[in-house]
Each structure stands twice: as C-alpha cells, then as structure tokens.
C-alpha cells in the first residue's frame, strides 16, 4: 500500500472509530454565537482551548488577536513553515455560529450537542463551519502523522465574526499580508452543488440591500373620501419597483447587471446540472433571464429580490389610504458588476421615471469576487479529487451566496478554491442543521488527498511570485461531467 492509500485508509479509521465524531461533539458544545456579547467568552475558549492546541499539534506557531482593534471580531493565525522553496497554502475557517434557536429543533434536539440519527449528524455549527474546518484540520494531522512532514508550508486563519459580516477582516488581512502570504487559498464552507457530487467553487457573489421608501404623509386618509385624489404610496412603490425588476424577475435597469459572462465561466457552467426545484410541481422556467441557462442565472448573473414589503396593516386593514410604504430589496451580484455610487444611480433612475417621491437608501455592499476558472490550480485540485473519489467534481465559478472571498482573492491576490463538505439541504442557520456522515467520510478523504498531493509535487505554484502565479501552459484539463 502506497503512502497516499495509507493516509486515505487512516481517514476511514478516523470516522469508523468515532474519533472524529467525538471531536465534533466537543467543537459543537462551545456556544460561539458571534452576535451575542454574552458568548464572547465561548468564542475565546473555542479559539484558545480547541483550535490553538490542534494547530500547535501540527507544529504551528500560533498568534491570537482578541477583539482586534477594539472591534467585534477576533482572529487566530497558525503558521508552520517547513521550507521557503515549497509552496504555501492558506486555509481558513470561522469559529462563530448563528443563534442556537433552542426549542425549535425537531425531537427536542439540543443545538449544542451532536445528535446522530441515521446518516445525519445534527447540531449548530456541524455544517457551518465547525464540521468543515475540523475535517481539514483532521486531514492535516493524518498527513503529518504518516509522512512526518507536510511537504508544504501551512498557514491557517480563523475568524470569530463571519456570521455578522466578517467585521474588520479586510483590515486585518491588509495589515498582516506578510504573515498570510501564500501561493494558494484552500478552504471549506458552504454547500456542494448537490449531495452526490464533490464540488469546487472559486469565489462568491456579492450582495447589497436597497431600502425604498415612499413616505408621503404622516396620516392615513379614508379611501372613500380621498381615493382617486391623493397618491397611494403603496401603489407608487410597487410601480417604482417594477421599473427595477419586472414581474418575471428580470432586472430592468442595466446598471444593475454585469457587462457579460466570461467565456471561462460559461464553459464551466455548461457542465453543471441544477437540482430540481425545491417545491414539487414548480420549475425554473419562466422566472429570471430566460436567455441564460439555470446555472448561469444562479452562478454567473445578478438577481434583484424583494425581501420584504410593508404598507398599512395587512392583519387588520382599514378603509384608508396609508401614508407611507417601504420595501427592502437585495441585489446579489457577480464579479464585474459596478456597485459604486449605486444609491445615486438608482435614485436618478427613479427620478427620471417620475418616482422622485420614492427615496433610496443603499447598505454597504458585500463585495463579489472569483478566481478565473482557467487558473491552473483549478484543474490541479479537480484531478486530486478525482483520484481520491473516482468522481469528476463540479467546478462552480462562484458560490451563489456570500463569503469573504474578496479578502483572499483581492487583497492577498491568491487563487481561491473552496472545497465544501456539506450539501444544499443541510439547514445551516436554521433549526436542525446537520452534516451527512457519508459526506464527512468522503470530505475527509478528499482533504487528505489534496494535502498529500500538495506536498508531493506536481502543483502549479511559482516560488518566484508566490501570491500571483504567472500564466503558463495549462496542465491537461479534466473533462467534467454534469452533476448527478
């Protein structure tokens, strides 16, 4: 049995023996809710008592930055430098979780305890993100135990505020670029394209919220006495929104759209099959940009969704014209979309169409970013996954949701590859969050394979220019099949 096979066998033993599940039990028991001041002690304990020892066991020097710059985020860097002439990989994870929602889980499950029911492992943070970064840490330990060296330099960054928007992460990374410099970024978060298919995604869409308000008067007026004479703010607001996005989900204002879909992105998405509609009997036909495929609409295009609307009292309406109406819209956008001066551009659009009474307020944007799908690291990781699993992975140009990928791709200039170990129905952020045991088993094997291969040569790292490898002849491309 060769070394790679021995490591993969050891990964099976880690699951079969229950050692991984025991470690996950301990991780989940820390109630690391980032939005709660009362849980900051739990976050500190998770970083100090759970993660730091695991990093030190990997031979990492550990630096802690508690409430960095007086803010709401804390950071942990672990670094193992073996040789300046081997590649450096930067890994990432987040220690924080969303609120436990105690009492809302089925069968009285405790969110702070892993409950095993068949192949499902329930608990807050199992999928997002403790289970996923624990898989990668465990894989690194297994590789090191078998080889006595990794064969590459390791840097691991943890933060404690991803669930509240990663406050100060960009500033922290900017100030610690030297400590975090690497050749490639490899991490795990979010879901696969489906439960059966290993997945690589290369970035994330950005998001920004637009609050539209038509506040016409402080009082409501009888609809029989004033109807047809005074402007209805709800009707006005609905019409104004209709100039931004139509009744079939098509964005009608060009400044909210990307210029084009790059060819490298389209080629990857040709091979992606989107799962069936989550609600039986419905399809994706008729909604959104029908000139695009479902995969292009989800991963390569922008969407403008109404998240909430309010006017009057829907539960107890009166025969009166309300004085105001408001709506909250969300633009999810891909890399290449111009969101500078978005507030003024949308306001000018509404003003020009006679809706100056509708005022726009735009929240700070969460940036979009992605690595070029033609980057040689992409096919290198895809080959490693195929060698481990015998399954050709799906490559998504970017995740449909939002992750702080821009920090690593933009500020550090790294090729960013996310290899998720969860699946779309994991119920992250909701009651009954869970991991699937078969995905844990396969995910640990995938991570072991990637880290072994990284230390065994044949990778596309360039030591003369570590952060931004020069373009060179691509290695043979794996021909990816559609996900099943």
KOLPA-511396 format. One record per residue (C-alpha): x, y, z; residue in three letters. Coordinates in steps of 0.02 Angstrom, whole numbers, plus 50000, padded with zeros to 5 digits. Layout:
N
XYZala/...
//
This chain:
484
500005000050000unk/500745016849949unk/500815031950064unk/499295040349988unk/498255024650009unk/498825022950190unk/498255040650228unk/496565037650148unk/496385021650248unk/496805031350406unk/495425043650363unk/494185029350358unk/494785023750528unk/494545041250598unk/492695040250554unk/492425021950595unk/493235023350766unk/492125037850817unk/493635049150849unk/493055062250726unk/491285062250794unk/491965064350970unk/492995079450915unk/491465086750828unk/490445084250986unk/491705094651081unk/491755108250948unk/489865110050942unk/489745111151132unk/490545128451126unk/489095140751106unk/490045152550994unk/488665164350936unk/489555179350860unk/488135191750877unk/487995189551066unk/489125198851187unk/488755185451317unk/489515172051205unk/491185180851177unk/491925170251318unk/491375154651225unk/492175161151064unk/493795164851156unk/493775147551234unk/493485139251065unk/494975148450990unk/496095145851142unk/495605128651205unk/495015119451048unk/495835126650893unk/497505132650961unk/498015115551029unk/497565107350863unk/498655119750771unk/500105117550893unk/499985098750870unk/500285102250685unk/501885111250732unk/501115128450702unk/501625144350788unk/500005152150850unk/499555170550863unk/497925176550942unk/497105193450911unk/495645195251031unk/494365208950989unk/495605215650863unk/495705234650856unk/494315235250985unk/493065227850862unk/491845213350864unk/492995200850779unk/494435190350843unk/495735181350740unk/496905166650755unk/498395163050641unk/499315146550641unk/500905145050538unk/502025130150500unk/503475134850386unk/504455119650328unk/505475126350183unk/505475142750086unk/505635132949923unk/503995123249941unk/502255130349911unk/501255138750046unk/499395135450068unk/498245147050165unk/496725138750244unk/495265147350329unk/493805143850443unk/492625153350556unk/492345149250738unk/490685158050758unk/488935151350727unk/487175158250715unk/486005157650867unk/485525140250927unk/483635142850912unk/483375131651062unk/481655123851072unk/481375124550885unk/482315108750837unk/481355092850799unk/481285079050930unk/481925091051065unk/483675090550991unk/484945100851085unk/485825112550961unk/487405112151068unk/487565093351062unk/487835082250910unk/486335070750890unk/486615056050773unk/485065049750683unk/485485037950542unk/486705046650425unk/486275064050491unk/487335072450624unk/486295086650698unk/486995101650791unk/487325120150773unk/488945122650677unk/489065104750612unk/488935111250433unk/489325129650458unk/490775129450490unk/491495119050631unk/491235102150548unk/492025108450387unk/493605116050460unk/493765101250579unk/493815089750427unk/495265099650355unk/496205100550519unk/495985081850543unk/496615078350367unk/498185088750401unk/498505078750560unk/498325062250466unk/499515067550327unk/500795073750453unk/500665057850558unk/501045046950407unk/502395057550324unk/503175066750473unk/503145082350364unk/501825090650257unk/502955094650109unk/502205112250102unk/502055127350214unk/500405129250305unk/499515144850363unk/497795143950442unk/496725159250477unk/495195158250589unk/493985172450624unk/492585174250751unk/491365185350656unk/490925177950486unk/489085176350532unk/488985195050567unk/489835200250404unk/491685197350448unk/491955214450529unk/493745220850511unk/494295205050418unk/494855215050266unk/495795227450375unk/496605213350474unk/497175204250319unk/497825220450242unk/498895223650396unk/499515205550402unk/499865202350219unk/501635196450255unk/501085183850386unk/499685177450270unk/500645177350105unk/500405160850012unk/500305152749842unk/498525146449851unk/496995147649963unk/496045131550001unk/494585131250122unk/492895123250153unk/491235131950181unk/489525132350101unk/488715117650010unk/489155106649864unk/488095108249708unk/487185092649772unk/487485078949899unk/488205066449775unk/489475077349684unk/491135083849751unk/491215102249713unk/492485116149694unk/491905134149692unk/493055148649657unk/492255163649740unk/490595171149790unk/489285183149730unk/489175199649821unk/487615207049897unk/486905224049937unk/485225229350007unk/484155243449938unk/482835251050051unk/481475260149954unk/480285271550049unk/478795281749992unk/478365292350143unk/477035304250078unk/476125309950234unk/476065306150421unk/474245300350424unk/473095288450331unk/471535295250245unk/469835287250212unk/469855278650042unk/468055283650005unk/468345302150037unk/470065303549962unk/470285289049842unk/470705294949666unk/471315311749732unk/472835308149839unk/474305297349790unk/474385279949865unk/476175276549922unk/475985257549908unk/475395258649728unk/476795271049691unk/478115260049771unk/477525244449678unk/477615253749513unk/479345260649555unk/479985243149595unk/479265237449428unk/480485248949339unk/481925239849426unk/481345221849410unk/479835215349315unk/478515202749365unk/479565188349298unk/481135192549395unk/482065201249252unk/483145215949304unk/482625231049200unk/483995243349245unk/485615239649152unk/486725247249285unk/486235232849399unk/486885219749278unk/488625213449231unk/489265217549058unk/489475199549006unk/489835181749063unk/491665177349033unk/491955162548918unk/492935153149051unk/491415154549166unk/490165149049034unk/491205133948987unk/491225127649166unk/489365130549189unk/488925120449034unk/489365105249137unk/488295109449288unk/486555102449315unk/485495112249439unk/484475101249559unk/482595100149540unk/481515114349606unk/481385113249797unk/479485114249788unk/478695099549700unk/477735104149543unk/478685120249509unk/480055122949382unk/481355136349346unk/480545140449178unk/479755157549160unk/480725166049300unk/482285176349278unk/483345178949123unk/482675165249008unk/484065168148881unk/485265160849010unk/485365143049074unk/484825139449252unk/486655137649304unk/487095154349225unk/485645163049313unk/486175155849481unk/488065157449471unk/488505169949334unk/487145183249335unk/486335195749452unk/484665194449539unk/483595207849621unk/482415200649750unk/481085208949858unk/481425202650034unk/480025212050122unk/478655225050090unk/477585234850210unk/476125247050200unk/474625248350312unk/474175233650425unk/473865217750324unk/473205208350476unk/471935221850519unk/471675233150367unk/470585248650374unk/469685257950234unk/471065270850222unk/472485275450107unk/474115272950202unk/475325287350222unk/476895277650182unk/477575261650108unk/479285253450112unk/480175238650036unk/481845230150061unk/482665223349904unk/484265213349888unk/485435213449739unk/486545198249727unk/487895201949601unk/489375193449518unk/491155199449496unk/491225213249366unk/489655222349423unk/489905240749460unk/489095244749628unk/489975261349657unk/488755275949680unk/487335263249671unk/486195273849779unk/486315289149668unk/486155279049508unk/484565270349565unk/483855286749631unk/484205295249464unk/483345280749376unk/481775282749482unk/481795301749469unk/481865300849279unk/480305289949279unk/479265301149389unk/479575292149554unk/480585305549642unk/479465303449794unk/480215286149818unk/481865287749911unk/483275275249901unk/484495270450036unk/485855257649998unk/486785247450129unk/488665244450117unk/488995231449983unk/489735214350019unk/490995212549875unk/490935199249740unk/492495190149683unk/493045174449593unk/494605165949530unk/494715163449343unk/494105145649308unk/495585143749189unk/496835145949332unk/497935130249333unk/497595127149518unk/495795123149475unk/496165107949368unk/497545102649488unk/496315101449634unk/495005093449521unk/496235079749474unk/496655076549656unk/494805074749700unk/494515063049553unk/496005052249603unk/495275050649779unk/493445047849738unk/493345042149558unk/492035055749535unk/492355070849423unk/491965086149530unk/490845100449480unk/491775116849463unk/490725132249502unk/491475149149455unk/490735155949615unk/489585151549757unk/487815158349740unk/487855165949914unk/489145176950001unk/490805172750082unk/492305184250117unk/493215177549965unk/493665195249907unk/494855196850054unk/495915182249995unk/495715184249807unk/495785203349805unk/496905208849948unk/498095193949953unk/497975190449766unk/497765171649789unk/496905158649682unk/495435154049793unk/494745136349795unk/493315131449909unk/493005112749930unk/491385111150030unk/490965096050136unk/489115099950158unk/487595099950043unk/486155111949999unk/484875104150119unk/486005104950273unk/484855118150354unk/486275129550406unk/485665145050501unk/484045135750541unk/483435122950667unk/484025105150627unk/485695110050547unk/486645094250507unk/488065085550415unk/487875069350318unk/489025055650379unk/489425049550201unk/489955067250154unk/491045068450310unk/491865052050263unk/492135057250082unk/492615075050129unk/493975069150247unk/494665057850111unk/494625072249985unk/495535083850105unk/496835070550143unk/497115067949956unk/497315086549920unk/498535089550063unk/499535073950021unk/499635078749837unk/500105096649881unk/501625090349975unk/502075077849840unk/502495089749697unk/501675092349528unk/500735107849584unk/500705124149486unk/501475135349621unk/502815147649568unk/504025151749707unk/504715167249619unk/502995175649627unk/502015166349759unk/500445176749775unk/500065178549590unk/500715163949485unk/501145168949308unk/500115161649168unk/500915146749086unk/500405131848987unk/498935123349070unk/499045105449126unk/497815093649040unk/496045098349085unk/494885085949167unk/493305084849063unk/491975087349195unk/490315078649178unk/488645085249237unk/488245082949419unk/487015069049457unk/
//
